[in-house]
Amino acid sequence: MEGWDPNTKSTLTKIPLLGTKAGPRDGAAWTQRLKEEYKALIAYTQMNKSNDNDWFRISAANPEGTRWTGKCWYVHNLLKYEFDLQFDIPVTYPSTAPELELPQLDGKTQKMYRGGKICLTVHFKPLWAKNCPRFGIAHALCLGLAPWLAAEVPILVDSGMIKHKDDATTSTES
Amino acid sequence: MEVELKQLMADLQSLNQSLPDPSLHASLLKIQSRVEHLASLAKSEPVRRSKVKDMSAEVVDSNPYSRLMALQRMGIVENYERIREFSVAIVGIGGVGSVAAEMLTRCGIGRLLLYDYDKVELANMNRLFFRPDQVGMTKTDAAVQTLSDINPDVLLESYTLNITTVEGFETFMSSLKNKSFCTSKQGSGVDLVLSCVDNYEARMAVNQACNELSQTWLESGVSEDAVSGHIQLLIPGETACFACAPPLVVASGVDERTLKREGVCAASLPTTMGVVAGLLVQNTLKFLLGFGQVSPYLGYNSLKDFFPTMQMKPNPQCSNFACLERQKEYILAKPARDAAVKAKLEAEAPSTEEGPLHIDNEWNISVVDDCELDVSSAKSSDILPEGLTHELPVADDFRNIPTSEAPTTDNEDLEELRRQLEAINSK
């Protein structure tokens, strides 16, 4: 965890860790894991809101909890940039992390694999491997997606790859 | 093209009729016959070879298998024609997988199962196999198009899916189990699985399937900086599985700090990928046809032309449940294996009368076979040979680390938790 900013570190320590090592093919154990995922996500979302650092919405897109969809956003130069967020829970979860996808940015940055999967190899995968199975979706967002957005969105905006939408449509968030 | 040629013929015809000077008719006729020839050339289909019923060793230009059957005459392979009975599954039809598929197709493999979910892009053209006119096709369709042209004898099955998703994985498993090609086969429906994917997640999915099916597989990989690669043989229960230890990578052999990682996620070269595909299929042929030795792990460092090799025993504390099951079975099968080895040795070296060396054995001294280490004392892959490193760290043993969140048997309802998250989300 060297090299991480103290903010991320302190947030991370407050996200509940998970205890069940189970994937989507593990029946009842997966249901238990799913409960733990929800608890961690609820705690993390609440924490973000109370720290005025709300930055994503995510919910299960199917009853099995194997596909998740939502939004994430990043503020750069006082403007908010919002993106669709989606991912599948892999069969080998939690040994392998979910591959977070931002389909709208597909092809716009080199730090991305085909289909809009963000590149997590260097900054996140080793951490996930080391902390298996205690890390879950909430940790992947906190340690994988958040730093990626912080690094990539400013470059995408400054290079003109992405444009800000009209203020009218983006300032509706209360 | 055809229409234009027809037009040209008609023009020539009318020119012929309107020409006053008959001396020009002969040369005009000549031009006409040449256009006719061109038209017939344009009409003819590209040549497709027909299927061959039996592999022949006859050395004639028209025999596609003569040079392969020669392996038999030279004593390298005992029975080359057996290759038609084998099924090989190739997962990932990219820079390595597509070339491996072409090699096996040209070797006359019986059946190939191809898995990929990607499409062909212009960005793939720095590698072998795919052509610019195939851009936009799925890699599986494009591969079937090319491979069936090269060798129609090979039975091709293509699966356009992502094996890491729940549905994709189920289809993957059932396709491997399908025995319709060779009903007499033991175990699964394929003889070998080749993993030619470019990411850890997909490798872990192949590992999971093969551990569950007790299916031997060969893993291959090329580093993201395109200058090194490896192949690895995985026999569930007998050798380390992909989850037994963090994946091995070939160290680049140059100062890591001089490598620029910023900005790009992957580079690739047709050379490195071709070399790795060649090593992979060479070992596939050795495994299937039973000649030479199959390398348990073979690395390739292209910057120094260095090929490290090693062997890995399974990890008795592997995190993969199916791997542990296979390890148990392997240990249980040891007496049968020993008996088979003994029988083979006896068959090879017949009847040298061997009585007991000593009539009495007061101290019960016996000679113990040490070629197969007891699993409990076998060390797994902690010490690596020169030139290899681990790609990811080992998971901390979470059972020994006290967590504040003990996995209590909570009676919270999943639906209730889902509603709670939705409530926070909508605030």
Chai-1 contact restraints between the chains, C-beta under 6 A:
chainA,res_idxA,chainB,res_idxB,connection_type,confidence,min_distance_angstrom,max_distance_angstrom,comment,restraint_id
A,P16,B,E405,contact,1.0,0.0,6.0,A-B,restraint_1
A,L17,B,T403,contact,1.0,0.0,6.0,A-B,restraint_2
A,L17,B,E405,contact,1.0,0.0,6.0,A-B,restraint_3
A,G19,B,P407,contact,1.0,0.0,6.0,A-B,restraint_4
A,T20,B,P407,contact,1.0,0.0,6.0,A-B,restraint_5
A,P24,B,V166,contact,1.0,0.0,6.0,A-B,restraint_6
A,K35,B,L414,contact,1.0,0.0,6.0,A-B,restraint_7
A,K35,B,L417,contact,1.0,0.0,6.0,A-B,restraint_8
A,Y38,B,L417,contact,1.0,0.0,6.0,A-B,restraint_9
A,Y38,B,L421,contact,1.0,0.0,6.0,A-B,restraint_10
A,L41,B,L421,contact,1.0,0.0,6.0,A-B,restraint_11
A,I42,B,Q420,contact,1.0,0.0,6.0,A-B,restraint_12
A,I42,B,L421,contact,1.0,0.0,6.0,A-B,restraint_13
A,T45,B,I424,contact,1.0,0.0,6.0,A-B,restraint_14
A,R57,B,N425,contact,1.0,0.0,6.0,A-B,restraint_15
A,T66,B,V166,contact,1.0,0.0,6.0,A-B,restraint_16
A,D88,B,T165,contact,1.0,0.0,6.0,A-B,restraint_17
A,P90,B,T164,contact,1.0,0.0,6.0,A-B,restraint_18
A,P90,B,E201,contact,1.0,0.0,6.0,A-B,restraint_19
A,V91,B,V166,contact,1.0,0.0,6.0,A-B,restraint_20
A,V91,B,F169,contact,1.0,0.0,6.0,A-B,restraint_21
A,V91,B,A205,contact,1.0,0.0,6.0,A-B,restraint_22
A,T92,B,M204,contact,1.0,0.0,6.0,A-B,restraint_23
A,T92,B,A205,contact,1.0,0.0,6.0,A-B,restraint_24
A,T92,B,Q208,contact,1.0,0.0,6.0,A-B,restraint_25
A,S95,B,M204,contact,1.0,0.0,6.0,A-B,restraint_26
A,T96,B,E201,contact,1.0,0.0,6.0,A-B,restraint_27
A,T96,B,M204,contact,1.0,0.0,6.0,A-B,restraint_28
A,Q110,B,G263,contact,1.0,0.0,6.0,A-B,restraint_29
A,Q110,B,V264,contact,1.0,0.0,6.0,A-B,restraint_30
A,K111,B,C265,contact,1.0,0.0,6.0,A-B,restraint_31
A,C119,B,C265,contact,1.0,0.0,6.0,A-B,restraint_32
A,P126,B,L392,contact,1.0,0.0,6.0,A-B,restraint_33
A,P126,B,P393,contact,1.0,0.0,6.0,A-B,restraint_34
A,A129,B,L392,contact,1.0,0.0,6.0,A-B,restraint_35
A,A129,B,P393,contact,1.0,0.0,6.0,A-B,restraint_36
A,K130,B,P393,contact,1.0,0.0,6.0,A-B,restraint_37
A,C132,B,A395,contact,1.0,0.0,6.0,A-B,restraint_38
A,R134,B,F398,contact,1.0,0.0,6.0,A-B,restraint_39
